[in-house]
Amino acid sequence: MTGLHHMLIHFPIVLWLAAAALLLAGCAGRAPAWGSPVLRLILPLALLAAIAALITGLLAWSPQAIMASPLGRNKLAFALWLVTCWGVLSWLHFRHGEALFEPGLRLLTATLGILGVVLLLITATQGGLLAGVSAGVPDLLRAMGFEVYTTLRQPWWSLLVLLAVLAALVTLGRR
Amino acid sequence: MHRANAITLLLLVALVTSWLGQALIGPPQPDGAPENLWLPLQVQAQHDGETIHLRLRLPSRNEHRYHDVLRFDGEAWQVLGADQHPELFGEERVAMLLDDGKVPEFSRFGGYLLIGDGTRFMPGAADEDDVAEHPLLGQELGLSDVRKHLPNTRLGSWDAPVSAEALRAQREAGYFLDLWHWRGDRGGPVSVSDDMHVAEHRYGDSGRSAYGTNWDGDAEQPRYMLDPNRHGAAGLRWQDFENGNIDWSSEPWLSEETALPFNPDHDWQAGDTLPRRMLRQPDGSRGQIAARSQLQDGWREVVLSRSLDTGEPLEDKILKPGGAYTVAFAVHSEGATGRHHHVSLPFSLALDRPADIPVTQMDGDTPDWSEPGRTITLFYPGQVNWPRITGPRHAGAQSVAEGIPVRARHDARKLALYGVEAETETGVLWNWAASLLLGLLLLGVLPWSLGRPVAREQAS
């Protein structure tokens, strides 16, 4: 299953990077005319390929082994956030189309697009480390305060802020 | 502010907060774990064809630390050690495991190999009564706990050893590790290192060790006291420990040459303190490693010297010019006891051959340490044992089974971080799960927060 995961994971990486380029170009007002139809095609394709890669990745090791490894836990968390982030972007594009590039929404679109790329970079880095390969990104992340070999955790004050942000988003949604 | 921009701002607040939280929280800090998870150890070695000299240097700020002491509280004598006062007690120790290739897994996995099922200080440690009652381990070998042992001395769990005949055959075939164990208090002051070995148990070599206890259990009092004529008093003062005013230059230890029999009629005052260890000259195989130690410029230097061939092939690894071996190191410092030490990965050591630690031929009668040595990074290993490494909870168990060395996959940095997490796993998992869930909810709720208002705006 590990080999299949390594093969499948290339598809969402390429498709999401292409999608990010088109989304950011759109936010900058430089979207090509064919941008939106292409996005409508590659975003669902990338999501499907990513879900397949996620499933094969989960089956590469036993759940027990994934949960016992700090790197395994982090990879799982980032992979789930990555798929969710691009799932949200895919949904927003499906729902709002080119309105995503208009002044009201383009800041959010650009933020999610950049977040999607950063999550992709970190998730792929962790995948490389699990396969025994490092491209130096862990050192960069470490310098920025994220030790990839330590399980993602948050202090209590940070969890409280995140809960408050969640409450604010829910409140906005209910208005 | 436009609703989407408000959502973006909230998203950025969440991202910055979580990144800051992750950066500030640091690795977990289990009870008893050293504050610094890594420690440098400088290693140099030379030989003269008869004797090998090993120079080990580690950061230290202690002229000396007693392993433990006996303190008079005004009515009775109490034993005090690192458990009660880790800031004062717990001797410094440097240990080296040595193999000649007869334990092939050791060169790949180092000391992890020795932490088997039931090992003391680890989760699932064997009950001492159960060990004592075990027909082979307790009744025949006289053991009362499970210590470091080699995996093939068991058929699985700690209480399933191979037969006594098989253990003897393994030993004669060289299936054991030599253990050079310098103890700063228990032997250090009389310039010897403990000579031990690990097979089905961690044993001292045959012969007399360099230390005994200064406690008379029947009389519930010390056996010996300091010589007032030599040390100015029959005991030390507790306040001097607390204030760091012990005069180590007076060599205030109890040894066969200098100690006086304990006098219960002496005017003992509350706070009077005596070493709990009685030092003596070792003999037999146990005392074959000479040791010199000094503190200089914040570094503890320990020079261990041993004959290449001790004549004890069932307890020591015999070294030969041109030979290649595997070593791994451990250091107990700053009051660390038991498993709360720093350890190294395995390294090659070879006489007159290239190796991680080359042992060069001496030019004169004394070793020349002017050339720089190898600096090894020791790390805190946490509660990771051999069953975990070879079991289903380790994703690399298959690689271990295939014989892929630990250094091909892990380094000291990663192993220490993994080690402390293995020790605090439940708390780490809960926090990770909460963080993961919050992240998913924050992302997942975005379309809902945005969707309805946009739809309303479009409808209007």
Interface residues (C-beta under 8 A of the other chain):
Chain A: W61 S62 Q64 A65 I66 M67 A68 S69 P70 G72 R73 L76 A77 L80 W81 T84 C85 V88 W91 L92 R95 H96 A99 G104 L105 L107 L108 T111 L112 L115 L130 G132 M144 G145 F146 E147 Y149 T150 T151 L152 R153 Q154 P155 W157 S158 L159 V161 L162 L163 V165 L166 A168 L169 V170 L172 G173 R175
Chain B: H2 R3 A4 N5 A6 I7 T8 L10 L11 L12 V13 A14 L15 T17 S18 W19 L20 G21 Q22 A23 L24 I25 G26 P27 P28 R388 P392 R393 H394 A395 A397 A408 R409 R413 K414 L417 Y418 E421 A422 E425 V428 L429 N431 W432 A434 S435 L436 L438 G439 L440 L441 L442 L443 G444 V445 L446 P447 W448 S449 L450 G451 R452 P453 V454
